[in-house]
Amino acid sequence: MFDRDQFPLSPLKGPASSLSSISLGNRTHATPTSRAEQSTNPNLRSQQERRAEGVMLRHAATSGGAAVVGVLAYAALALAALRLLLSYKSALYALRRVWRWADEWAQAYQYHEVPRYACDGAENPLFRKAAAYVAALPSLEDADAASVLLSSSASRSRTNGGLSLQLGPGHTARDAFLGARLAWTNPADGGRERLVLRVRRHDRTRVLRPYLQHVESVADDMEQRRRDLRLFANTGVLDAATGAPRWASAPFTHPATLDAVAMDPDLKARVRADLETYLKGRAYYHRLGRVWRRSYLLYGPPGTGKSTFAAAMARFLGYDVYDVDLSRAGAGTDDLRALLLHTTPRSLILVEDLDRYLRGAAAAATGRRARRGC
């Protein structure tokens, strides 16, 4: 029994007390310990200091870890912002693709196959022309996949180093014509070789036939450019069998190009744009009932590059050059007309020294009038 009288409890006097622990078996009892005892007991003091240091170290470790996490978070955000800034074109491209997908999903389309071979095994000429046309589309460079081909060495000087692109299997190249959006697809089903033209259903009646004529015309122009050009000159001699004016020809080897011609850059850009519009406007001229031709008047002192500019135009267009010498063309307009009738389509007819010929013709007419007394 615990006797309170035998063990009286009295309050602690003196300085403030603290608690210390005493281990009794499996239980721990707190006993008051004075500050004097703490100061005289080195074990207690070192133990408390170690506890304080441990608390400080844990606080420092926690603060340091939070600082490292903050730095890493800021670095990740900075890298993400830099990546977004550097790849904004990719983001815009992705947005365009999403918009295009949504627009295509909402439209109704009609599909037209252009097979390489007909049912009887004969080759379809339209397939070859359509393949050449699609290979020249600017949108082919933005396609998801394309085949890169190297042309023969004979035609490398007239192409981009001999390199050309073709539409990859299962992918699409887009085009626009008369305000309508069209697309060419190369199916990847492993079947017969063909191209598929996709047209919006409400545009098919308006643009299908004119567009196919446009494809054929552009392909013919491209084939015309790839062949070797020739220079023709009138000889003033008539063919003995037909009585037609005779042209003498030779390979056209003039090295001039529009890029190398020295002229005002703005004027050169305008001429190039006009020539490109002319090349694409055959169907437009045909619809208007007009002759598909374009005329330029070059004037300036001798040696200023008129003939060089004409040669550069011919090479840009891929046209043969007919150099007409009016002194050999005959005295009348009928002789000149007969001479021009024996030129080939898609050719550049060059008439040099026109002013000298006109001055000579005017002087001859004045002399005839003077002799007649008029």
Phi and psi in degrees as a GROMACS rama.xvg file:
@    title "Ramachandran Plot"
@    xaxis  label "Phi"
@    yaxis  label "Psi"
@TYPE xy
-91.6391  121.242  PHE-2
-100.686  114.359  ASP-3
-69.0934  -32.0749  ARG-4
-72.0724  -31.1764  ASP-5
-73.3296  -31.4491  GLN-6
-123.801  79.4686  PHE-7
-69.5932  149.713  PRO-8
-105.68  128.983  LEU-9
-126.777  144.461  SER-10
-66.5839  148.614  PRO-11
-74.4547  136.202  LEU-12
-113.097  163.446  LYS-13
99.7044  -150.23  GLY-14
-69.348  167.685  PRO-15
-59.9032  146.09  ALA-16
-106.771  163.356  SER-17
-129.566  175.353  SER-18
-104.098  139.41  LEU-19
-128.489  163.726  SER-20
-113.338  143.045  SER-21
-127.514  129.383  ILE-22
-91.6794  123.038  SER-23
-123.655  100.01  LEU-24
63.3446  -120.205  GLY-25
-98.6114  4.62653  ASN-26
-118.249  154.423  ARG-27
-122.965  127.601  THR-28
-116.675  138.441  HIS-29
-87.2425  131.407  ALA-30
-125.452  143.897  THR-31
-70.1468  141.279  PRO-32
-132.304  131.741  THR-33
-79.0491  159.89  SER-34
-67.871  -29.4125  ARG-35
-64.9554  -38.9622  ALA-36
-66.7983  -36.2048  GLU-37
-64.3514  -40.8319  GLN-38
-69.6903  -31.1589  SER-39
-86.9129  -12.5144  THR-40
-103.413  103.61  ASN-41
-67.1778  -30.159  PRO-42
-64.6444  -43.0121  ASN-43
-63.6283  -40.785  LEU-44
-66.3899  -43.7964  ARG-45
-65.8428  -35.3451  SER-46
-65.975  -40.6635  GLN-47
-68.6742  -37.2551  GLN-48
-65.3913  -40.658  GLU-49
-64.2161  -37.3712  ARG-50
-64.1032  -41.8222  ARG-51
-64.8541  -41.7837  ALA-52
-63.9973  -38.6219  GLU-53
-62.5923  -41.7911  GLY-54
-61.8999  -42.5698  VAL-55
-64.5162  -41.2353  MET-56
-64.6784  -41.0468  LEU-57
-64.2871  -38.4309  ARG-58
-64.8471  -42.0525  HIS-59
-66.1733  -40.7055  ALA-60
-63.5812  -41.9673  ALA-61
-63.0944  -43.9984  THR-62
-64.4995  -41.7443  SER-63
-64.7007  -41.0005  GLY-64
-63.0993  -41.0168  GLY-65
-63.6337  -38.1697  ALA-66
-65.2137  -41.3906  ALA-67
-64.324  -43.1662  VAL-68
-62.3235  -39.2475  VAL-69
-64.5794  -42.8863  GLY-70
-62.6906  -44.0568  VAL-71
-63.3982  -38.7569  LEU-72
-64.413  -44.2856  ALA-73
-63.695  -39.4279  TYR-74
-64.3522  -40.8482  ALA-75
-63.5608  -42.7504  ALA-76
-63.6598  -39.8952  LEU-77
-64.5943  -42.4617  ALA-78
-64.5311  -39.7658  LEU-79
-64.0315  -41.7229  ALA-80
-65.0006  -40.7004  ALA-81
-65.1  -41.9206  LEU-82
-62.912  -42.0806  ARG-83
-65.1066  -38.1054  LEU-84
-67.818  -40.5083  LEU-85
-75.5671  -26.1485  LEU-86
-111.365  34.0982  SER-87
-66.5567  -29.6549  TYR-88
-65.6431  -38.9738  LYS-89
-64.7338  -38.8446  SER-90
-64.619  -42.5351  ALA-91
-64.522  -38.1425  LEU-92
-64.0407  -41.2126  TYR-93
-64.2077  -40.5204  ALA-94
-64.0204  -39.8803  LEU-95
-63.7385  -39.0403  ARG-96
-65.9924  -39.7444  ARG-97
-64.2524  -44.4129  VAL-98
-63.1872  -41.3013  TRP-99
-64.8828  -40.1619  ARG-100
-63.6753  -43.4526  TRP-101
-64.2452  -40.1267  ALA-102
-67.7033  -41.8632  ASP-103
-67.4474  -34.1354  GLU-104
-66.0366  -30.3308  TRP-105
-87.0859  -6.89243  ALA-106
-100.932  159.361  GLN-107
-106.958  130.874  ALA-108
-121.789  157.688  TYR-109
-122.127  138.491  GLN-110
-114.87  136.17  TYR-111
-126.756  121.922  HIS-112
-88.1146  139.432  GLU-113
-120.112  91.2823  VAL-114
-75.8824  154.658  PRO-115
-74.0427  -35.6898  ARG-116
-122.476  140.742  TYR-117
-77.8667  178.429  ALA-118
-64.0331  -30.0982  CYS-119
-86.6276  5.16643  ASP-120
91.5781  -7.30543  GLY-121
-75.1561  146.566  ALA-122
-74.2536  138.836  GLU-123
-87.0934  114.546  ASN-124
-62.3194  -28.6568  PRO-125
-66.6858  -31.2294  LEU-126
-64.0516  -45.0203  PHE-127
-62.0702  -40.6849  ARG-128
-71.6235  -38.6787  LYS-129
-66.0529  -39.3667  ALA-130
-64.0321  -40.5201  ALA-131
-66.3348  -38.0802  ALA-132
-66.3774  -45.6946  TYR-133
-64.4579  -36.2442  VAL-134
-64.5055  -20.8026  ALA-135
-98.4118  0.186322  ALA-136
-68.9422  134.035  LEU-137
-61.4687  -30.6827  PRO-138
-69.3163  -13.8653  SER-139
-65.3131  -28.5855  LEU-140
-68.9751  -21.6515  GLU-141
-97.0742  2.6187  ASP-142
-69.4292  158.023  ALA-143
-65.9237  -29.3781  ASP-144
-151.584  144.809  ALA-145
-152.501  148.443  ALA-146
-93.1925  135.551  SER-147
-103.773  125.798  VAL-148
-121.475  152.839  LEU-149
-113.814  120.794  LEU-150
-78.7436  174.087  SER-151
-67.1504  158.537  SER-152
-65.1886  -22.7848  SER-153
-69.5205  -27.1186  ALA-154
-109.564  6.89431  SER-155
-67.0241  -31.1695  ARG-156
-68.9395  -18.6456  SER-157
-103.645  0.126101  ARG-158
-124.036  -177.718  THR-159
-76.0296  73.3188  ASN-160
68.7203  16.6292  GLY-161
84.9535  0.381943  GLY-162
-90.6257  140.498  LEU-163
-145.119  158.686  SER-164
-112.754  147.138  LEU-165
-132.547  150.698  GLN-166
-66.2244  128.812  LEU-167
-73.9224  155.976  GLY-168
-60.9209  134.52  PRO-169
78.315  11.7618  GLY-170
-124.86  171.032  HIS-171
-129.988  142.096  THR-172
-121.449  135.658  ALA-173
-104.108  154.012  ARG-174
-145.898  164.546  ASP-175
-134.859  141.589  ALA-176
-153.766  123.462  PHE-177
53.3137  40.2457  LEU-178
80.2985  -1.14749  GLY-179
-102.157  146.583  ALA-180
-100.602  128.201  ARG-181
-127.403  165.444  LEU-182
-148.504  140.663  ALA-183
-108.452  134.993  TRP-184
-127.371  138.719  THR-185
-103.411  101.398  ASN-186
-61.6375  146.219  PRO-187
-115.656  35.7619  ALA-188
-88.0892  0.862043  ASP-189
77.427  7.14272  GLY-190
-87.3555  -150.798  GLY-191
-68.2262  151.769  ARG-192
-74.5285  128.778  GLU-193
-163.328  165.279  ARG-194
-119.952  146.525  LEU-195
-119.081  124.288  VAL-196
-98.3695  127.981  LEU-197
-110.272  127.083  ARG-198
-129.814  138.941  VAL-199
-63.0343  139.586  ARG-200
-59.9753  -37.6967  ARG-201
-79.5028  -3.42876  HIS-202
-104.481  -9.66827  ASP-203
-63.3458  -40.6591  ARG-204
-68.444  -33.616  THR-205
-81.0468  -35.7942  ARG-206
-119.343  -11.895  VAL-207
-63.1868  -56.5098  LEU-208
-65.5216  -47.2219  ARG-209
-59.0966  -35.1816  PRO-210
-68.0887  -42.8987  TYR-211
-64.8227  -36.0979  LEU-212
-64.6708  -38.3832  GLN-213
-63.8301  -42.3206  HIS-214
-61.0014  -44.5403  VAL-215
-64.1644  -41.3307  GLU-216
-65.9625  -44.6485  SER-217
-65.1752  -39.3365  VAL-218
-64.2513  -39.5174  ALA-219
-63.4795  -40.4645  ASP-220
-63.9395  -40.0119  ASP-221
-65.0682  -41.3818  MET-222
-65.4378  -35.6615  GLU-223
-63.2608  -37.9473  GLN-224
-70.7728  -32.0196  ARG-225
-74.5569  -22.0639  ARG-226
-78.3294  166.271  ARG-227
-73.6811  131.379  ASP-228
-82.8609  155.884  LEU-229
-132.73  153.82  ARG-230
-111.737  125.528  LEU-231
-111.642  146.218  PHE-232
-139.74  138.141  ALA-233
-76.6526  136.953  ASN-234
-96.6329  -14.1761  THR-235
79.631  7.69225  GLY-236
-111.893  138.403  VAL-237
-90.5012  146.678  LEU-238
-67.7685  131.947  ASP-239
-67.8466  -31.1238  ALA-240
-82.7445  -43.1541  ALA-241
-105.589  -17.6815  THR-242
75.5625  9.60152  GLY-243
-87.6741  153.77  ALA-244
-59.8399  145.574  PRO-245
-104.738  134.302  ARG-246
-107.201  136.094  TRP-247
-101.925  138.918  ALA-248
-127.961  156.835  SER-249
-152.64  157.132  ALA-250
-59.3896  138.671  PRO-251
-86.8047  109.836  PHE-252
-116.757  13.1419  THR-253
-64.9773  128.671  HIS-254
-84.3807  2.5898  PRO-255
-66.2855  141.367  ALA-256
-133.436  161.542  THR-257
-63.2928  -33.2967  LEU-258
-67.2987  -31.5498  ASP-259
-89.3445  -12.9149  ALA-260
-70.7785  132.723  VAL-261
-87.3606  108.023  ALA-262
-159.954  173.271  MET-263
-58.865  128.598  ASP-264
-59.3472  -39.0934  PRO-265
-65.902  -41.7675  ASP-266
-65.8973  -40.2728  LEU-267
-62.8469  -41.468  LYS-268
-64.0192  -38.6418  ALA-269
-65.6276  -41.5833  ARG-270
-65.6188  -43.0327  VAL-271
-62.2162  -44.0351  ARG-272
-63.4933  -38.3502  ALA-273
-66.1216  -39.3956  ASP-274
-67.1178  -39.9745  LEU-275
-65.5746  -39.9497  GLU-276
-63.6481  -38.7097  THR-277
-63.7918  -42.5866  TYR-278
-63.2592  -34.8943  LEU-279
-87.9323  -2.89077  LYS-280
-101.948  17.3989  GLY-281
-62.183  -45.1254  ARG-282
-64.6267  -35.3981  ALA-283
-64.8247  -45.892  TYR-284
-61.3909  -39.1847  TYR-285
-64.9675  -40.5092  HIS-286
-65.5202  -32.5936  ARG-287
-83.1112  -6.73094  LEU-288
73.1677  28.7582  GLY-289
-110.673  156.362  ARG-290
-72.3048  133.244  VAL-291
-83.1863  90.1778  TRP-292
-154.832  164.053  ARG-293
-143.091  140.227  ARG-294
-124.444  142.492  SER-295
-131.541  140.714  TYR-296
-112.053  115.066  LEU-297
-104.383  127.389  LEU-298
-136.034  152.707  TYR-299
155.756  167.052  GLY-300
-62.8043  160.526  PRO-301
-60.4372  143.104  PRO-302
85.3749  9.82624  GLY-303
-94.8775  4.39041  THR-304
98.2634  21.7888  GLY-305
-66.6774  -47.3959  LYS-306
-66.2933  -36.5114  SER-307
-64.9511  -40.1626  THR-308
-65.2664  -39.2968  PHE-309
-64.2835  -39.6709  ALA-310
-65.6979  -38.118  ALA-311
-65.7218  -38.6883  ALA-312
-62.8673  -42.9578  MET-313
-62.9987  -40.7917  ALA-314
-69.7529  -36.0722  ARG-315
-65.3405  -41.1605  PHE-316
-78.6016  -23.4868  LEU-317
75.5845  31.5867  GLY-318
-104.479  147.448  TYR-319
-69.0459  155.584  ASP-320
-111.421  127.176  VAL-321
-110.066  109.05  TYR-322
-92.5569  108.675  ASP-323
-93.535  121.148  VAL-324
-96.6652  105.766  ASP-325
-65.7896  -23.0565  LEU-326
-68.9392  -20.1084  SER-327
-106.406  2.6951  ARG-328
-81.4509  -9.18199  ALA-329
104.972  172.165  GLY-330
-85.4925  -25.9674  ALA-331
-112.062  170.908  GLY-332
-71.9552  -25.7196  THR-333
-64.2882  -39.5974  ASP-334
-63.0234  -41.2966  ASP-335
-66.4423  -39.9346  LEU-336
-64.7691  -41.8572  ARG-337
-63.1487  -35.6733  ALA-338
-66.2037  -42.8388  LEU-339
-72.1318  -27.171  LEU-340
-66.7241  -18.1694  LEU-341
-101.408  25.0518  HIS-342
-97.6797  161.127  THR-343
-90.9548  156.015  THR-344
-62.4728  158.676  PRO-345
53.8476  60.3513  ARG-346
-134.08  157.27  SER-347
-106.136  119.403  LEU-348
-100.018  117.289  ILE-349
-108.584  121.685  LEU-350
-114.987  107.694  VAL-351
-95.6547  157.065  GLU-352
53.7516  43.2733  ASP-353
-65.3667  -37.2584  LEU-354
-64.3814  -38.2618  ASP-355
-66.1195  -38.6348  ARG-356
-66.3053  -41.3069  TYR-357
-67.2483  -38.878  LEU-358
-65.0056  -40.1148  ARG-359
-64.0963  -40.1859  GLY-360
-66.6775  -38.5469  ALA-361
-66.6492  -40.0321  ALA-362
-66.08  -38.4686  ALA-363
-65.5559  -40.564  ALA-364
-65.9436  -38.4062  ALA-365
-64.6156  -40.5295  THR-366
-63.9022  -38.8589  GLY-367
-66.5399  -40.2535  ARG-368
-65.1844  -36.0271  ARG-369
-67.1414  -38.6064  ALA-370
-69.0413  -27.3532  ARG-371
-83.5523  -8.83036  ARG-372
80.3026  22.3343  GLY-373
